[in-house]
């Protein structure tokens, strides 16, 4: 019997481990480990086997290869940042509908992580500038790397700070976006292994009820949002209405609760009305 090819070996191992889309994942591993496959060197085969070993330990493939596609771009990722997910693209899509192309705009991303939301917006709105804030210096570094890779570094800056300690001038932003931690603390242990072991805890832990970060945001974002400006927030399943209530209690007006592709209420959009 002929010896199995490296690709067949990868596929079989992934199938036995119950990894979804084993053929696709095997091809991605080979693309990064052995670009000239089926021609391989011993070092390339070793690299492919090491990547497989990590994947069988349920390390996400994007963390193994070091990048993840989001919206229209690829973003560098590692263990210090939350993996960008397709669910979050609804924030970008809805934000772009509210951002005029011809206007000079100031955007703020609180909990910037990889920078995927902010940088996707800046890539589409050439007149806009952005600020990203993250409590993690390592995350801010990744966001800055992604900005440079996309040629957007001249239109954005990244600040390492706690939201509560970040001082911005009143009414300084046209739009604020945020995908804050929203997993109730007791539920983190129940998350899929790929999330709970490989995404940073600080990007997941939303406090006892999952709403702690939204309350923090609601305490100051209405003050730094310009009249007529918008805030777009990612929501966990079943949380959108309560998040909307937290922010409407501050005087913001609810514009829309938008569903993601799975039909889950994922994006809460509010507006600071212009005083009459």
Order of alpha helices (4+ residues) and beta strands (2+ residues): alpha-alpha-alpha-alpha-beta-beta-alpha-beta-alpha-beta-alpha-beta-beta-alpha-alpha-alpha-beta-alpha-beta-beta
